Amino acid sequence: MKETKNISRSRAQESSAAIEKMYITMRHLFNRGFYKPMGVSGDTLREALLALSPEIYGNIADEKVELNGLLYVIERLPVGIEECRFINLTSEEGYSKSHFQAIVPPKRRRNCYRIDEEQMNVEITRGRSDIYDILTHLTFIFIESHKIRNRVLLDDAGEVSRDWFKLEQAVSQKKKLTQVEKEKAISHAANILGRTFEEVLDIYDAFGSTAAPDRFLHVIFWLGKLAIEEIVDDNKRTITFSPILRERLGHHIHGEIWATNIKEVLKENQLLDRPIHVISANMHSVMNSIFATEVLKTRFKDKSDFFIYEELSKSGANEVRNQVSAVALKHGMISLLDTSGTNIDVQIFDTAKIDWSKTSFPKANTGDKKPVLIVMDYAFGEQAYETIDELLKPYKKATLLNVESVSIMGKAGILEGGKGDIMIPNAHINEGTADNYFFENELTADMFEGNDIAVFAGPMVTVLGTSLQNRDLLKFFHESTWGVIGLEMEGSYYQKAIQSASKIRKSVPHDVKVRYAYYASDNPLETGSTLASGGLGTTGVKPTYLITIKILEQIFNVK
């Protein structure tokens, strides 16, 4: 009889199980309709997040409060959410027509409404990925809030430490703190957070804004205050999902409105029967790649194209951006600001109206049937399937679209290399499932050689949330036979929609071309290089435009 060995799981397997548990739990809580994150109903979610300990949340499992992770999360949640005991996730339910002012987080496009002192409503119009994103972030800040509570609450009766009392005094001041007051408050906050004075000082201003320069103290105080009240007064924070959201989610309601709007505009401009090229990118790189150099050549004499693109990308460059935009609108560009709730703006380019001699592509050869470009802003996670699936459907069930190509240019985490490098995938692997999508990519690594940017080619993993990845899991994907070069959130969803439309439903040509290329926003395997370490700055400008230009050269048949 064989001896049964003790079978232990690797850290990567534990992490994979923790992610799976988080997603099953989140869907269960959504179906239930409400839960208390720091109560019994939130136990599984908290335990799974702590077991996973994602890189982006840094020292979540330590007693010390994690500052970089907290900044990353606060930038993606609405201002004031730390004060709210009740957080209500809703669909688009008409709040935009009310007196409530929309609060849009700096790093996430979602409308939020402060209903009263205790309640924040967050509109979910971008699908399940948006819910996963918010619930993960909220779980993180609630865990951090209880770390603060543990350090300041001296007994169950509610007695607090002197540091907490002093922090409360600083926060209650209505005016901006003087340098001396600020440094005194930072000293007390550092004790509460288990951090050094210097660590707090270094990150302090990143939390602030012109209107609220001392927001860091405010965030720490309110997180701790609500956590203390949860213990002393048993006033638990509650997250609810509105009945309308639960009814609508997963039915492509916003995606269908969005796609129909685009097709109506194509019909109005008699563009429905022309060859169509769909590009998922940002709202400036295609327009600037075509028009900017020619429009701004006198302003930036003897400067390279990439210098001009960098100038256009700087904050405060509205004047030059508007100049380029004005020319584009006169030469075939139609701008569609989103009204569907998807938060995905669109530009349509009618190449028949472009004078190629006055662009960066004087050798463009667009043939007799001048193509039409549909440039859509970035989708978010599963929303990529909803939007492309709806866009590739026939117009009014009868008019098939002649979509010749779909090109995806995006940001991704890289597992070999650093910020600003380029990744060219040949397959997308869906994390947490056995689904994988192999495709013939029209872009190759060779096309990007010789530009002083490292290029990597191979499979990429589509993750369920960038904030849920840890080093062990990513190392497994990278070092095993999967040979994954990077991670992103939309690739397999795009490919799933393209394959079903072209190979099964036959609503677009069977031989539709696909192009995927990503530039690295971070390397989650390197300490200090995760998304929480800050943005790309101008590092991302060159790879963004290099990828865009290669896509356009193929569409315009530039030899």
C-alpha positions, -999 to +999 in steps of 0.1 A: +000+000+000+014+034-010+021+059+017+001+090+014+024+120+014+016+154+029+007+174-002+014+211+005+003+239-019+028+264-033+024+301-026+013+306-062-015+280-057-026+296-025-027+330-042-047+315-071-072+300-047-075+333-028-083+352-060-110+326-069-124+328-034-126+366-036-145+366-069-170+339-058-175+359-026-180+392-044-206+377-067-224+361-038-225+394-019-237+412-050-266+387-054-274+390-017-277+428-021-258+441+009-230+433+034-210+447+063-173+447+052-160+445+088-188+422+100-192+384+096-204+388+060-171+405+050-149+379+068-142+358+037-133+388+015-109+402+042-093+369+048-088+362+011-073+397+005-049+392+034-039+357+022-033+371-012-014+402+000-013+418-035+019+438-044-001+470-050-013+470-014+022+467-001+023+458+036-014+451+040-006+421+062+016+441+086+005+461+116+018+493+100-005+513+078+004+510+041+009+545+027+016+540-010-013+515-013-036+539+005-027+567-019-033+544-049-068+535-036-078+570-025-071+583-061-095+557-074-124+564-050-145+596-047-134+624-024-152+621+009-159+583+008-137+579+039-164+598+059-193+576+047-208+547+067-231+537+039-218+531+004-244+523-022-234+509-056-261+519-082-267+517-119-272+550-139-305+559-122-310+596-130-288+613-103-273+634-131-306+652-134-307+661-097-291+688-076-264+663-065-229+672-079-211+643-096-178+635-079-153+618-103-122+602-088-089+615-103-079+580-116-112+563-124-140+574-147-171+569-126-198+593-113-203+593-076-228+613-056-227+623-019-263+618-008-258+631+028-232+631+055-232+593+058-240+580+023-220+579-009-236+565-041-212+551-067-225+546-103-215+513-119-219+514-157-188+495-168-197+460-158-186+435-132-149+445-133-159+479-119-176+462-089-146+440-083-123+470-084-144+490-059-150+462-035-113+453-034-103+489-028-129+493-001-119+461+016-083+474+017-091+508+032-114+492+058-086+468+068-062+498+071-088+517+091-089+489+117-051+490+120-055+527+129-082+518+154-060+491+170-032+517+176-054+545+191-083+528+210-071+520+245-101+502+258-136+490+248-152+521+265-138+543+239-107+559+255-082+570+229-045+578+229-031+613+231-019+611+195-054+606+183-067+635+204-041+658+189-049+645+153-085+653+159-077+689+170-056+694+138-084+680+115-111+701+132-093+734+121-110+750+091-080+769+079-049+756+062-023+744+088+008+765+092+042+747+087+046+742+125+010+729+130+014+706+100+046+691+113+032+686+148+002+668+133+024+647+111+044+637+142+012+624+159+000+608+126+033+589+122+029+574+157-007+563+149+004+548+115+035+531+128+055+550+103+085+574+105+080+612+104+099+613+071+077+586+055+046+605+063+061+638+052+072+623+018+037+612+009+017+640+026+013+664-004+004+636-028-029+632-009-036+670-010-051+693-035-053+731-038-087+730-022-077+706+006-039+707+011-041+687+044-064+659+031-039+633+043-048+640+080-085+641+071-084+607+054-065+591+083-088+606+109-121+596+093-109+561+085-099+557+122-130+574+135-155+551+117-134+520+127-135+531+164-173+536+161-177+501+147-161+487+178-174+511+205-209+518+192-213+487+170-221+511+141-209+489+112-202+503+077-225+489+051-221+484+013-254+479-006-261+471-043-292+488-057-320+466-071-317+483-105-280+475-106-286+439-098-313+437-124-293+454-152-258+440-147-246+416-174-272+426-200-250+450-221-275+478-216-249+506-217-228+489-244-258+485-267-268+522-264-231+531-270-227+510-301-261+520-316-251+557-312-219+551-332-238+532-360-264+560-362-236+586-367-220+563-394-254+561-411-260+599-409-226+605-426-231+577-452-202+557-438-219+524-430-209+507-463-172+517-461-143+495-448-141+501-410-111+498-387-117+498-350-089+511-327-090+509-290-066+536-277-067+570-259-084+601-273-054+619-286-027+595-301-045+587-334-055+623-340-021+637-331-002+610-351-021+620-382-023+658-378-001+672-350+033+674-367+020+693-397-002+716-377+026+725-352+056+725-374+061+763-373+056+764-336+082+736-329+108+742-357+135+715-361+119+694-333+113+657-336+078+643-339+082+626-304+092+660-289+059+674-303+039+645-289+055+650-255+046+687-255+010+678-264+009+652-235+019+678-208-007+690-184-016+726-193-010+721-231-047+728-238-039+755-264-018+733-287-041+704-282-071+725-292-052+737-323-047+701-335-083+691-326-097+721-346-078+710-377-088+673-373-125+683-370-123+702-403-107+672-420-130+642-414-129+637-376-162+634-358-160+636-320-186+616-300-186+623-262-202+595-243-238+598-232-245+560-227-229+556-193-200+535-206-176+564-201-160+555-235-157+585-258-153+579-295-137+596-326-147+587-361-122+595-389-135+597-425-102+593-445-119+605-477-118+640-462-081+639-452-055+657-474-027+632-469+000+657-481-008+678-449-004+649-425+024+626-411+014+599-437+020+615-471+024+580-486-009+568-474-026+545-499-062+541-489-076+527-522-109+536-538-131+527-508-117+551-483-116+535-449-133+548-417-115+547-384-135+542-352-112+552-323-127+542-289-113+551-255-101+524-232-127+499-219-124+486-183-120+448-178-151+428-188-166+459-203-143+452-233-164+422-243-197+442-239-186+471-261-169+452-289-196+425-290-222+452-294-202+473-319-196+443-342-233+433-344-252+443-376-269+477-377-307+471-371-301+434-376-297+437-414-267+459-422-235+440-417-204+461-409-174+457-431-149+456-402-114+449-417-094+452-385-096+456-348-065+471-331-059+473-294-033+496-279-031+495-241-012+498-209-001+467-191+021+454-164+053+438-177+071+408-161+104+412-178+117+447-184+105+480-171+082+510-175+078+522-211+088+489-227+066+473-254+048+440-254+035+422-285+012+393-275+004+362-295-022+348-271-043+359-241-048+336-212-077+343-189-067+341-153-087+318-130-100+297-160-086+274-186-097+298-213-070+309-237-071+328-270-044+323-296-044+347-326-023+359-355-011+393-345-005+416-375+021+435-353+054+418-347+083+426-323+106+432-353+086+462-364+095+480-332+133+473-332+157+502-334+138+527-314+157+525-281+127+507-265+129+471-254+103+448-270+090+415-257+068+390-275+047+361-261+015+353-243-002+377-219-025+370-190-058+388-187-063+393-150-095+398-130-080+429-114-046+445-115-049+452-078-052+415-070-018+403-083+010+392-061+046+382-069+042+345-064+014+341-089+030+364-115+063+345-111+045+312-118+029+327-150+063+341-161+086+313-153+065+282-160+058+269-195+031+296-199+059+320-205+037+351-199+054+384-207+028+407-191-006+412-175-036+434-185-074+434-179-091+434-213-073+414-240-091+381-238-125+399-236-117+418-268-106+386-285-136+366-273-159+392-289-139+394-321-138+356-325-175+351-319-184+379-344-161+368-372-159+330-368-194+320-355-220+348-359-205+360-392-215+396-386-181+408-397-157+394-423-142+360-414-106+372-421-108+403-398-072+413-389-063+419-352-035+439-338-025+440-301+004+460-286+009+472-250+033+495-233+045+488-198+030+510-170+048+491-143+066+459-134+048+442-105+077+418-099+100+447-090+098+463-056+091+500-061+079+495-097+043+486-091+014+509-101+014+523-066+048+538-072+034+565-094+025+572-130+046+569-162+051+606-167+064+613-202+080+577-203+048+564-218+046+590-247+072+574-270+058+538-269+022+551-271+029+569-303+052+543-317+025+517-314-002+541-328+020+549-358+027+512-366-011+505-365-019+534-388+009+525-412-007+491-417-043+506-421-030+532-446-008+507-465+023+528-460+052+508-474 
